[in-house]
Amino acid sequence: MASRRRTFISLLLTVGVVGGSVWLTLWALQSPLAVQRFLVRLVVISLIIFLAILFVRYFSLLWFAFLQLLEKTMQPQRKEVSLPPVSVIVPAYNEGAVLESAIDALLRIDYPTFEIIVVDDGSSDDTLAVAQRWEGQHGGVEVRAFTKANGGKATALNTGIAQARYAFVLCMDADSAIAPDTLREAMPHFGDPSVGAVAGNVKVVNRVNLLTRLQALEYIEGLNMPRRAQGFIAAVNIVPGPVGLFRIEALQEVGGYDNDTFAEDADLTLKLITAGWKIVYEENAIAWTQAPTRVLDLVQQRYRWTRGILQAIRKRKRILVQPFPDFPLWMSGMEMAFEGVLWPVLNVYGHLFFALVALLYGMGELLLYWWILLTLLDLVAALITVAMEEESLSLVPLAVIYRFFFILFLDVTKTFAAVEEAFRLGMEWGKLRRITYREQAGIGGP
């Protein structure tokens, strides 16, 4: 009952903000001409500020992403480097439909020595049976399976890490397929003893409808481009769950994964950065993952992501007000807060406010120019990032609807999630429906 009451309050607050904006605009229409002129100027100035923030955000990310790519391209060709053994941890809860494909992809990895550890987190389906069928030696790679009472993904990962025989681990999701070159591409980064983790490159495998294709573009432009930019200063703020490599020493120092947030990957990454470890990005360490195919599943996923990130920030809120002496840590925290809360709220409010005022004051032409300008910006960003990722150019035209429909929809979801997190409302983890890769016809990927 209390949870429902708080949910109602959060929804009422959000509706109140939007309703207040509408009321203010209608009131302004009945105000003296001087007031109306002032408000028109205010709208134009606000629009310019909004666009300035957007341009700075886009071009700073593109610039640092380009520098990271340039730095990597100009590095001398790698000589023979040490490739230490790796333990691959696969936490699984009711993943029987996809686990076999994940293990099969892992056994195709081209790497001298690694093991696979599957941890069943108290599944109610055939996950454990699938894992046990794969136990044993497969061409020099040992697969081991463990089971435990259901306790969440973080506890399953910690169980796998505790069973690891080697000094480095690859943590992944059971619905992901790891590319064969991932370990060879990522492990050389650990030649720098200050590197505690390597963030990989997550791509959408099930591009089966418009929603999943838009997510494929979002992963490239909205997730991997910022991660590439952050990698330039070795301060990636989220090592993604589907493909993250860690030094066991670093994990032990910070106590492994915590189970008190909805985003254990973001929480662990902040813990590592706080402890002084560098986090780098490797675009060739690729995991193909399943994206939600239904709108409601996508909303549930982004609710969880947003609330989890805010929970991780709340645990270390002091970093937001202490830029020195650890500037990379401050930048990571500020970027997470900006992308997780401030920008979605600004984007939603900005679209509503500018559209309403422009239409009521006869500024529709200005609104059209604004839409064209932002669409061109999105097309350029999509073209650059798709080229960086060597992805399909067929994704670029989706940029026409990317911002004004897809991203705006996601930002509305994030705004509601932020309000609910502010009220500490209860929320369940949720579970996406899985389908086997064989059921997905005509998709890209492994």
VENQUI-V372149 format. One record per residue. N is the residue number from 0. RES is the residue in three letters. OMEGA is omega in whole degrees, -180 to 180 (NA if undefined). Layout:
BEGIN
[[N/RES/OMEGA] [N/RES/OMEGA]]
END
This chain:
BEGIN
[[0/MET/180] [1/ALA/179] [2/SER/179] [3/ARG/-180] [4/ARG/-180] [5/ARG/177] [6/THR/179] [7/PHE/-180] [8/ILE/-179] [9/SER/178] [10/LEU/180] [11/LEU/179] [12/LEU/-179] [13/THR/178] [14/VAL/179] [15/GLY/179] [16/VAL/179] [17/VAL/179] [18/GLY/178] [19/GLY/178] [20/SER/179] [21/VAL/-180] [22/TRP/-180] [23/LEU/-180] [24/THR/179] [25/LEU/177] [26/TRP/-178] [27/ALA/180] [28/LEU/-179] [29/GLN/-177] [30/SER/177] [31/PRO/-176] [32/LEU/-179] [33/ALA/179] [34/VAL/-180] [35/GLN/178] [36/ARG/178] [37/PHE/-179] [38/LEU/177] [39/VAL/177] [40/ARG/179] [41/LEU/179] [42/VAL/-179] [43/VAL/179] [44/ILE/179] [45/SER/179] [46/LEU/179] [47/ILE/179] [48/ILE/179] [49/PHE/180] [50/LEU/179] [51/ALA/178] [52/ILE/-179] [53/LEU/-179] [54/PHE/179] [55/VAL/179] [56/ARG/-178] [57/TYR/-171] [58/PHE/174] [59/SER/177] [60/LEU/179] [61/LEU/-178] [62/TRP/-180] [63/PHE/175] [64/ALA/177] [65/PHE/178] [66/LEU/178] [67/GLN/179] [68/LEU/179] [69/LEU/179] [70/GLU/-180] [71/LYS/-179] [72/THR/-176] [73/MET/177] [74/GLN/177] [75/PRO/-179] [76/GLN/-177] [77/ARG/170] [78/LYS/178] [79/GLU/-179] [80/VAL/178] [81/SER/178] [82/LEU/-176] [83/PRO/179] [84/PRO/-176] [85/VAL/171] [86/SER/179] [87/VAL/-177] [88/ILE/-180] [89/VAL/175] [90/PRO/-175] [91/ALA/173] [92/TYR/-178] [93/ASN/-180] [94/GLU/-177] [95/GLY/-177] [96/ALA/-173] [97/VAL/-174] [98/LEU/-179] [99/GLU/178] [100/SER/180] [101/ALA/180] [102/ILE/179] [103/ASP/178] [104/ALA/179] [105/LEU/-179] [106/LEU/177] [107/ARG/-180] [108/ILE/179] [109/ASP/-177] [110/TYR/-174] [111/PRO/-174] [112/THR/173] [113/PHE/177] [114/GLU/180] [115/ILE/180] [116/ILE/178] [117/VAL/179] [118/VAL/176] [119/ASP/-176] [120/ASP/177] [121/GLY/-177] [122/SER/176] [123/SER/177] [124/ASP/-176] [125/ASP/-179] [126/THR/-178] [127/LEU/180] [128/ALA/178] [129/VAL/-180] [130/ALA/-178] [131/GLN/177] [132/ARG/-178] [133/TRP/-178] [134/GLU/178] [135/GLY/-178] [136/GLN/177] [137/HIS/179] [138/GLY/179] [139/GLY/178] [140/VAL/-180] [141/GLU/174] [142/VAL/178] [143/ARG/-179] [144/ALA/178] [145/PHE/175] [146/THR/-179] [147/LYS/175] [148/ALA/-178] [149/ASN/-179] [150/GLY/-180] [151/GLY/-176] [152/LYS/-178] [153/ALA/-180] [154/THR/177] [155/ALA/177] [156/LEU/179] [157/ASN/177] [158/THR/179] [159/GLY/179] [160/ILE/179] [161/ALA/-179] [162/GLN/-176] [163/ALA/180] [164/ARG/-172] [165/TYR/-172] [166/ALA/179] [167/PHE/-180] [168/VAL/168] [169/LEU/177] [170/CYS/-175] [171/MET/174] [172/ASP/-177] [173/ALA/179] [174/ASP/-177] [175/SER/175] [176/ALA/-177] [177/ILE/180] [178/ALA/-175] [179/PRO/-176] [180/ASP/-172] [181/THR/-177] [182/LEU/179] [183/ARG/-179] [184/GLU/-173] [185/ALA/-171] [186/MET/178] [187/PRO/178] [188/HIS/-179] [189/PHE/171] [190/GLY/172] [191/ASP/-175] [192/PRO/179] [193/SER/179] [194/VAL/-180] [195/GLY/-178] [196/ALA/176] [197/VAL/177] [198/ALA/180] [199/GLY/-175] [200/ASN/-177] [201/VAL/179] [202/LYS/180] [203/VAL/-178] [204/VAL/-173] [205/ASN/-179] [206/ARG/-169] [207/VAL/178] [208/ASN/-177] [209/LEU/-178] [210/LEU/-179] [211/THR/176] [212/ARG/175] [213/LEU/176] [214/GLN/177] [215/ALA/177] [216/LEU/180] [217/GLU/179] [218/TYR/-179] [219/ILE/-174] [220/GLU/-173] [221/GLY/-178] [222/LEU/-175] [223/ASN/177] [224/MET/175] [225/PRO/180] [226/ARG/177] [227/ARG/179] [228/ALA/178] [229/GLN/179] [230/GLY/180] [231/PHE/178] [232/ILE/177] [233/ALA/-180] [234/ALA/175] [235/VAL/-172] [236/ASN/172] [237/ILE/170] [238/VAL/-170] [239/PRO/-179] [240/GLY/-178] [241/PRO/-180] [242/VAL/177] [243/GLY/179] [244/LEU/-173] [245/PHE/170] [246/ARG/-178] [247/ILE/179] [248/GLU/180] [249/ALA/179] [250/LEU/180] [251/GLN/-179] [252/GLU/-177] [253/VAL/176] [254/GLY/177] [255/GLY/-178] [256/TYR/171] [257/ASP/-177] [258/ASN/-175] [259/ASP/175] [260/THR/175] [261/PHE/-179] [262/ALA/-177] [263/GLU/179] [264/ASP/177] [265/ALA/-179] [266/ASP/180] [267/LEU/-179] [268/THR/178] [269/LEU/177] [270/LYS/-179] [271/LEU/179] [272/ILE/178] [273/THR/-180] [274/ALA/175] [275/GLY/180] [276/TRP/174] [277/LYS/176] [278/ILE/-177] [279/VAL/-178] [280/TYR/176] [281/GLU/-175] [282/GLU/-180] [283/ASN/172] [284/ALA/-166] [285/ILE/170] [286/ALA/174] [287/TRP/-175] [288/THR/177] [289/GLN/176] [290/ALA/177] [291/PRO/179] [292/THR/-179] [293/ARG/-176] [294/VAL/-178] [295/LEU/177] [296/ASP/178] [297/LEU/178] [298/VAL/-180] [299/GLN/180] [300/GLN/-176] [301/ARG/171] [302/TYR/-177] [303/ARG/180] [304/TRP/-176] [305/THR/-179] [306/ARG/179] [307/GLY/178] [308/ILE/179] [309/LEU/176] [310/GLN/179] [311/ALA/179] [312/ILE/-179] [313/ARG/-179] [314/LYS/-178] [315/ARG/-174] [316/LYS/-180] [317/ARG/-178] [318/ILE/-178] [319/LEU/-177] [320/VAL/-179] [321/GLN/-179] [322/PRO/180] [323/PHE/10] [324/PRO/-175] [325/ASP/-176] [326/PHE/178] [327/PRO/178] [328/LEU/179] [329/TRP/179] [330/MET/-180] [331/SER/180] [332/GLY/-180] [333/MET/180] [334/GLU/177] [335/MET/180] [336/ALA/-180] [337/PHE/-178] [338/GLU/-176] [339/GLY/-175] [340/VAL/-169] [341/LEU/-176] [342/TRP/177] [343/PRO/180] [344/VAL/178] [345/LEU/-177] [346/ASN/180] [347/VAL/-178] [348/TYR/-180] [349/GLY/179] [350/HIS/-180] [351/LEU/-175] [352/PHE/-177] [353/PHE/-180] [354/ALA/-178] [355/LEU/-178] [356/VAL/-179] [357/ALA/-179] [358/LEU/-178] [359/LEU/-179] [360/TYR/179] [361/GLY/-179] [362/MET/-179] [363/GLY/-180] [364/GLU/177] [365/LEU/179] [366/LEU/179] [367/LEU/178] [368/TYR/179] [369/TRP/-179] [370/TRP/-180] [371/ILE/-179] [372/LEU/-179] [373/LEU/178] [374/THR/177] [375/LEU/178] [376/LEU/179] [377/ASP/178] [378/LEU/178] [379/VAL/180] [380/ALA/179] [381/ALA/-179] [382/LEU/-179] [383/ILE/-176] [384/THR/176] [385/VAL/177] [386/ALA/178] [387/MET/-177] [388/GLU/-176] [389/GLU/-178] [390/GLU/-178] [391/SER/178] [392/LEU/179] [393/SER/178] [394/LEU/-173] [395/VAL/-179] [396/PRO/178] [397/LEU/179] [398/ALA/180] [399/VAL/179] [400/ILE/-173] [401/TYR/-173] [402/ARG/-169] [403/PHE/177] [404/PHE/-173] [405/PHE/-178] [406/ILE/178] [407/LEU/177] [408/PHE/179] [409/LEU/-179] [410/ASP/173] [411/VAL/178] [412/THR/-180] [413/LYS/180] [414/THR/177] [415/PHE/180] [416/ALA/179] [417/ALA/178] [418/VAL/-180] [419/GLU/179] [420/GLU/177] [421/ALA/179] [422/PHE/179] [423/ARG/-180] [424/LEU/178] [425/GLY/180] [426/MET/177] [427/GLU/-177] [428/TRP/-178] [429/GLY/-177] [430/LYS/177] [431/LEU/175] [432/ARG/-179] [433/ARG/170] [434/ILE/-178] [435/THR/178] [436/TYR/179] [437/ARG/179] [438/GLU/-175] [439/GLN/-177] [440/ALA/173] [441/GLY/-180] [442/ILE/175] [443/GLY/175] [444/GLY/-171] [445/PRO/NA]]
END
